[in-house]
């Protein structure tokens, strides 16, 4: 006997797209993408971001001659600087380390992912972000040719891919019983179409150390920074200040900083680019600008048991 009133069908929630994370077969890189098309590609060697796509384009410059096989630091993307910026000074605990330290030439461990909460509405495009965590500790290094062989540390490096920006952050822990000093920086190579049409604003009036003049202190300009030759400048500025990279007078990137008071603006220009064996193509300097956030103009002392944190967010416009 049929019922006069059948129970209503139970509504089924729509399937919400989620981020995709994959690890290469040779366990050398991690790739993540959002349902909306944004993606990031990270080598475990150096935990180096070598690609970040958003707004329908590639936003990082990667040298055509970059070594991606773990044989040397990657030229391009976002290499990690730790525990020293530049050549280690004589008579310091970092003496004996390679330029920019060992973070960018060490094999990191992939620790896993986490995603943002999804919207349950039918029009939702899915999860809005995915965070990837990587780890490096003193126990993972075979040989440290400096006083650093006596130091203990643990670093968690987090990369968060959002729909229109990317975040990179460090949590650096002193896990030993000795205090130590360090410097750190995100060596970001931003992609541009034509360096002659690029300007950097947010540093007006800020004095800088000009490494093309031997580190001479130079008074900052009143207007945005433009590039028409080799530039290698170290700035120190309140990290709450926004830095904007524009092209053809239209904002291309915005950089937000968390506890990172130093900024490096760098472009090698033609002559220096030719002198670097892993820089390509020859005119690649026209397609990039480095705006690097970090803490490098002074030494940071991390006491035993303490943790230092800092990060950046780069928004593609």
Secondary structure as the mmCIF struct_conf table of DSSP 4:
data_model
#
loop_
_struct_conf.conf_type_id
_struct_conf.id
_struct_conf.beg_label_comp_id
_struct_conf.beg_label_asym_id
_struct_conf.beg_label_seq_id
_struct_conf.end_label_comp_id
_struct_conf.end_label_asym_id
_struct_conf.end_label_seq_id
BEND BEND1 UNK A 4 UNK A 5
HELX_LH_PP_P HELX_LH_PP_P1 UNK A 6 UNK A 11
HELX_LH_PP_P HELX_LH_PP_P2 UNK A 13 UNK A 17
STRN STRN1 UNK A 20 UNK A 23
TURN_TY1_P TURN_TY1_P1 UNK A 25 UNK A 26
BEND BEND2 UNK A 27 UNK A 27
STRN STRN2 UNK A 29 UNK A 33
TURN_TY1_P TURN_TY1_P2 UNK A 35 UNK A 36
BEND BEND3 UNK A 37 UNK A 37
STRN STRN3 UNK A 39 UNK A 43
TURN_TY1_P TURN_TY1_P3 UNK A 44 UNK A 44
STRN STRN4 UNK A 45 UNK A 45
TURN_TY1_P TURN_TY1_P4 UNK A 46 UNK A 47
STRN STRN5 UNK A 48 UNK A 54
TURN_TY1_P TURN_TY1_P5 UNK A 55 UNK A 56
STRN STRN6 UNK A 57 UNK A 58
STRN STRN7 UNK A 60 UNK A 60
STRN STRN8 UNK A 62 UNK A 62
TURN_TY1_P TURN_TY1_P6 UNK A 64 UNK A 65
BEND BEND4 UNK A 69 UNK A 72
BEND BEND5 UNK A 75 UNK A 75
STRN STRN9 UNK A 76 UNK A 76
BEND BEND6 UNK A 77 UNK A 77
STRN STRN10 UNK A 78 UNK A 83
BEND BEND7 UNK A 85 UNK A 87
HELX_LH_PP_P HELX_LH_PP_P3 UNK A 88 UNK A 89
TURN_TY1_P TURN_TY1_P7 UNK A 90 UNK A 91
BEND BEND8 UNK A 92 UNK A 92
TURN_TY1_P TURN_TY1_P8 UNK A 93 UNK A 96
BEND BEND9 UNK A 97 UNK A 97
HELX_LH_PP_P HELX_LH_PP_P4 UNK A 98 UNK A 98
TURN_TY1_P TURN_TY1_P9 UNK A 99 UNK A 100
STRN STRN11 UNK A 101 UNK A 101
BEND BEND10 UNK A 102 UNK A 102
HELX_RH_3T_P HELX_RH_3T_P1 UNK A 103 UNK A 105
BEND BEND11 UNK A 106 UNK A 106
STRN STRN12 UNK A 107 UNK A 107
HELX_LH_PP_P HELX_LH_PP_P5 UNK A 108 UNK A 108
STRN STRN13 UNK A 109 UNK A 115
HELX_LH_PP_P HELX_LH_PP_P6 UNK A 116 UNK A 119
BEND BEND12 UNK A 121 UNK A 121
TURN_TY1_P TURN_TY1_P10 UNK A 122 UNK A 123
BEND BEND13 UNK A 126 UNK A 126
BEND BEND14 UNK A 128 UNK A 128
STRN STRN14 UNK A 129 UNK A 137
HELX_RH_3T_P HELX_RH_3T_P2 UNK A 138 UNK A 140
BEND BEND15 UNK A 142 UNK A 142
BEND BEND16 UNK A 146 UNK A 146
HELX_RH_3T_P HELX_RH_3T_P3 UNK A 147 UNK A 150
STRN STRN15 UNK A 153 UNK A 162
BEND BEND17 UNK A 163 UNK A 164
STRN STRN16 UNK A 165 UNK A 174
BEND BEND18 UNK A 176 UNK A 178
STRN STRN17 UNK A 180 UNK A 191
BEND BEND19 UNK A 193 UNK A 193
HELX_RH_3T_P HELX_RH_3T_P4 UNK A 195 UNK A 197
STRN STRN18 UNK A 198 UNK A 201
BEND BEND20 UNK A 202 UNK A 202
TURN_TY1_P TURN_TY1_P11 UNK A 204 UNK A 205
STRN STRN19 UNK A 208 UNK A 210
HELX_RH_3T_P HELX_RH_3T_P5 UNK A 211 UNK A 213
TURN_TY1_P TURN_TY1_P12 UNK A 214 UNK A 214
BEND BEND21 UNK A 215 UNK A 215
STRN STRN20 UNK A 216 UNK A 218
HELX_LH_PP_P HELX_LH_PP_P7 UNK A 219 UNK A 221
BEND BEND22 UNK A 222 UNK A 223
STRN STRN21 UNK A 225 UNK A 226
BEND BEND23 UNK A 228 UNK A 229
STRN STRN22 UNK A 231 UNK A 236
TURN_TY1_P TURN_TY1_P13 UNK A 239 UNK A 240
BEND BEND24 UNK A 241 UNK A 241
STRN STRN23 UNK A 243 UNK A 247
TURN_TY1_P TURN_TY1_P14 UNK A 248 UNK A 249
STRN STRN24 UNK A 250 UNK A 258
BEND BEND25 UNK A 259 UNK A 259
STRN STRN25 UNK A 262 UNK A 267
HELX_RH_AL_P HELX_RH_AL_P1 UNK A 269 UNK A 275
TURN_TY1_P TURN_TY1_P15 UNK A 277 UNK A 278
BEND BEND26 UNK A 281 UNK A 281
TURN_TY1_P TURN_TY1_P16 UNK A 282 UNK A 283
HELX_RH_3T_P HELX_RH_3T_P6 UNK A 284 UNK A 287
STRN STRN26 UNK A 288 UNK A 302
TURN_TY1_P TURN_TY1_P17 UNK A 304 UNK A 305
STRN STRN27 UNK A 307 UNK A 316
#
